[in-house]
Amino acid sequence: MIKISLDVMGGDFGPDVVIPGAAKALDRHPDVNFILFGIESQCLPILAKYPKLKEKSVFHHCEVAVAMDEKPSQALRRGRYHSSMWRAIEAVKTGEADVAVSAGNTGALMAMAKFCLRTMANIERPAIAGIWPTLKGESVVLDIGATIGADSQQLLDFALMGGAMARALFEIERPTVGLLNVGVEEVKGLEEVKEAARMLRESNLGTIEYYGFVEGDDLGKGTVDVVVTEGFTGNIALKAAEGTARQIAELLRNAMSRTLLSRIGYLLARSAFDRLREKLDPRKVNGGVFLGLNGIVIKSHGGTDAEGFAAAVDVGYDMVRNGLTEKIQNDLKKYHARRLPPAGPEAA
């Protein structure tokens, strides 16, 4: 039985989306129990509409809901120990839950998660990893917003953590990893990126296969299983891709309804357009994974609907079921053990 804690007040719509989303996720994963944290007066009337979910859930009243526009420092001061966001994360720390899911304020969620769960040994900064739809299936992209700027060691740590996530999610024994750059030539790019490339080439890591530099168009091609970058670039790439998907969907919709002939053509090719719409739907790949913490936290888009929130819960379920935290810890331990000088008379 997998236990998932939910920040019911998180996101633009709070319990109006989180509770129906949890109900959808429960239909897909009957082996889940939920721990719900929220304001009683707002949550219980909605929860009563979903008797199956209510039966598989424990509800805890919280006095505070973190606002979407709160600064992380303000959210920590006001919401530590008392908010639905904090208590959902704390449930992971205490072992009451296996994973926490929130659609709340990203900065506040990262600050609280880092403060409450702490980072893993040898990890300076956590990262947010997203699942990216590609022509070949899906890939992992990180960081998509947790860390602005990253040095070479942090980029290598991201590669290790992203590789562990790909193994957990896609069941690939040795996923390919690429560094996002302005070109594939070794002389191009920032010094931190070029140094990270050298470190990855020379490390000969058994858990990942370093591919080399990749460019922006490789994200959609699925050239590698894991794309590594720092959070500023990664977040811009994510938002650009989501906007492009919405733009294509809108252009297709307008084109298909413009004339009688185009409407007839749409009816004849409806199944193909339905598959395209499904592929372009950002809700289907909703759920960023916080990597590098002593526990699993999933960030859902704040403006998503119930289907999108259910997808974020699905990601958390898969990460727990496939032992994400253990895979990351083992990979980091192996890498850092190789960096230590050998013990013996010479070392003494």
CORRANOR-V564692 format. One record per residue. RES is the residue in one small letter. PHI is phi as a letter, one per 20 degrees, with the letter a starting at -180 (* if undefined). BURIAL is 1 if it has 16 or more other ideal C-beta (glycine too) atoms within 10 Angstrom, else 0. Layout:
RES:PHI:BURIAL  RES:PHI:BURIAL
This chain:
m:*:0  i:e:0  k:d:1  i:c:1  s:e:1  l:c:1  d:e:1  v:f:1  m:e:1  g:f:1  g:n:1  d:f:0  f:c:1  g:l:1  p:f:1  d:f:1  v:d:1  v:f:1  i:f:1  p:f:1  g:f:1  a:f:1  a:f:1  k:f:1  a:f:1  l:f:1  d:f:0  r:e:0  h:c:1  p:f:0  d:e:0  v:d:1  n:d:1  f:d:1  i:d:1  l:d:1  f:c:1  g:a:1  i:e:1  e:g:0  s:f:0  q:e:0  c:e:1  l:f:1  p:f:0  i:f:1  l:f:1  a:f:0  k:f:0  y:c:1  p:g:0  k:f:0  l:f:1  k:g:1  e:f:0  k:e:1  s:c:1  v:d:0  f:d:1  h:c:1  h:f:0  c:c:1  e:e:0  v:c:1  a:d:1  v:f:1  a:f:0  m:f:1  d:d:0  e:f:1  k:f:0  p:g:1  s:f:0  q:f:0  a:f:1  l:f:1  r:f:0  r:e:0  g:d:1  r:f:1  y:m:0  h:d:0  s:e:1  s:f:1  m:f:1  w:f:1  r:f:1  a:f:1  i:f:1  e:f:1  a:f:1  v:f:1  k:f:1  t:e:0  g:n:0  e:f:0  a:c:1  d:e:1  v:b:1  a:d:1  v:c:1  s:b:1  a:d:1  g:f:1  n:g:1  t:f:1  g:f:1  a:f:1  l:f:1  m:f:1  a:f:1  m:f:1  a:f:1  k:f:1  f:f:0  c:e:1  l:e:1  r:m:0  t:e:0  m:f:1  a:g:0  n:m:0  i:d:1  e:e:0  r:c:1  p:f:1  a:c:1  i:d:1  a:d:1  g:d:1  i:e:1  w:d:1  p:f:1  t:c:1  l:f:0  k:e:0  g:q:0  e:b:1  s:c:1  v:d:1  v:c:1  l:b:1  d:e:1  i:d:1  g:q:1  a:e:1  t:c:1  i:e:0  g:n:0  a:b:1  d:e:1  s:f:1  q:f:0  q:f:1  l:f:1  l:f:1  d:f:1  f:g:1  a:f:1  l:f:1  m:f:1  g:f:1  g:f:1  a:f:1  m:f:1  a:f:1  r:f:1  a:f:1  l:e:1  f:d:1  e:l:0  i:e:0  e:f:0  r:b:0  p:f:1  t:e:1  v:c:1  g:c:1  l:e:1  l:f:1  n:b:1  v:e:0  g:a:0  v:e:0  e:f:0  e:f:0  v:e:0  k:e:0  g:o:1  l:f:0  e:f:0  e:f:1  v:f:1  k:f:1  e:f:1  a:f:1  a:f:1  r:f:0  m:f:0  l:f:1  r:f:0  e:e:0  s:f:1  n:l:0  l:f:1  g:f:0  t:e:1  i:c:1  e:d:1  y:f:1  y:e:1  g:p:1  f:f:1  v:c:1  e:d:0  g:g:1  d:f:0  d:f:1  l:g:1  g:f:0  k:f:0  g:m:1  t:g:1  v:c:1  d:f:1  v:c:1  v:d:1  v:d:1  t:b:1  e:e:1  g:f:1  f:f:0  t:f:1  g:f:1  n:f:1  i:f:0  a:f:1  l:f:1  k:f:0  a:f:0  a:f:1  e:f:0  g:f:0  t:f:0  a:f:0  r:f:0  q:f:0  i:f:0  a:f:1  e:f:0  l:f:0  l:f:0  r:f:0  n:f:0  a:f:0  m:f:1  s:d:0  r:f:0  t:c:0  l:f:0  l:f:0  s:f:0  r:f:0  i:f:0  g:f:0  y:f:1  l:f:0  l:f:0  a:d:0  r:g:0  s:f:0  a:f:0  f:f:1  d:f:0  r:f:0  l:f:0  r:f:0  e:f:0  k:f:0  l:e:1  d:f:1  p:f:1  r:f:1  k:f:0  v:d:1  n:f:1  g:p:1  g:e:1  v:d:1  f:f:1  l:d:1  g:n:1  l:d:1  n:e:1  g:q:1  i:d:1  v:c:1  i:d:1  k:d:1  s:e:1  h:g:1  g:f:1  g:e:0  t:f:1  d:d:1  a:f:1  e:f:1  g:f:1  f:f:1  a:f:1  a:f:1  a:f:1  v:f:1  d:g:1  v:f:1  g:g:1  y:g:1  d:f:1  m:f:1  v:f:1  r:g:0  n:d:1  g:m:0  l:g:1  t:g:1  e:f:0  k:f:1  i:f:1  q:f:1  n:f:0  d:f:1  l:f:1  k:f:0  k:f:0  y:f:1  h:f:0  a:f:0  r:f:0  r:e:0  l:f:0  p:f:0  p:f:0  a:f:0  g:q:0  p:g:0  e:f:0  a:f:0  a:f:0
